[in-house]
Amino acid sequence: MYLRALCFLFLCLFSCSQENPVEKTDVTSENIAAIVDNKPIYLTDVDKLNKQELYDQLYRIYIIRKTTINEIFKESILKFESNKHNKSVHDYLENYYNLKINDNSLKNFIKKMNLNAIPDLKRTLNYYDINSDKGRALVFEGFKKYLKSILIDSLYAIYKPKILIEPPLPPEINLNKIPTHYRGNLDSKVTFLEVTDMECDKCREFEPVYEKLFKKYKNKVRFGFIHFSSYVTLCATATECATKQNKFWEMRDIIMNQPKLPDTADVFLIAKKLNLNMELFTKNFYDPETSSKIEYNFKLLKYCGLFGTPTILINGIPIFNSSSQKEIEKVLEKELE
C-alpha cells in the first residue's frame, strides 16, 4: 500500500511541475542558488516551491512603496502650494486652519463625527469627554487633521500626482491534479477555489465572506474547496468520510458554522443528523488510508507553491487580500465578462 501511495505521489508531483511550461528550469549560471555535492540547486526551482509566499511578500513591498509615495506626494504638494504664497509649510497650514476653524465649524465637526468622547493613545487607550480641557484640545487637533486631509485632496486635483509603479503579477497556480470538492455552476468558465484549514481561526473568521460570495454567484461561478493544513485535522477527516456518502458540503457547512471546533463525539452526532450510514462512516473515519490521502494532498499543495490558509484563487490566480469581498468580487466580475 505504501509503495503504491509513493508512486501516486511521484506521479502527481511530476504533473504539478510539468504542466506549466513557463516553470522550466533556467540552467544558466546566474540562476544557480546553491550547490550540494557539486550539484546545482536552481533559483527557479526554489521559487517554484514558494510561489504564493513570494507573491505575498512582493505585494507587501508594493503596498509599502505605494504608501510611502503617497506620503511624499502629500509633503511635496503642500510645499509647492506654500511656496506659491511665500510661506513655510507650517505657516501656510496655520493660516489655513485660522480661516477654517471657528465655534460653528468645530460644532459641525463634532456632529459629523458623532463625538461624545475622544480617544488618546499614549501607552494605553484613554477616552476624554469632549467638554473637558483635554477633550477639547484633542478635538481641536483632530479637526486640524481632518481639514488638512480635505486640503490635500483638493491639491491632488490640481497637481495630479501619478504613481508609476505596478503591483507584481500574481503567479498562476495549477491545482487541477488536487482532489477538489465543487458546487455552484459546474459548467462555469470561472472557478472560485477556497484552500482552507477548517480548524484555522482566520479561515473560520473569513467564512461568512465566502458564504456571501457563494450565495451571490452560485449560478454563475464554480466554487471549489480543498483542505490544507500542517497536519490531518479532525474536521478534514470527518468531511472526507462524509464525501464517501455524497455529503461533503452538508458536513462542511455545519462544521464551519459551529461556534466552536467540534470534537470526535460532535462530528459523529453531525453524521447521524445527516442520516449517514454510521457503520461506513466509522470504518472510513478510523481507516489509516483516509488520513494518508489527506496528508499526501497537503504535500502536493506545498509542492505546487501554496503555503498558507485561507487562500482564494480565481481561475488559478491567488487573491492577495483573501478577506476582502470587494477585491474578490472585482476579480470575479472581470473573469465573468
Summary of the structure (lengths in Angstrom):
residues: 337
radius of gyration: 27.5
end to end distance: 46.8
largest distance: 85.8
contacts: 912
relative contact order: 0.12
helix: 58%
strand: 12%
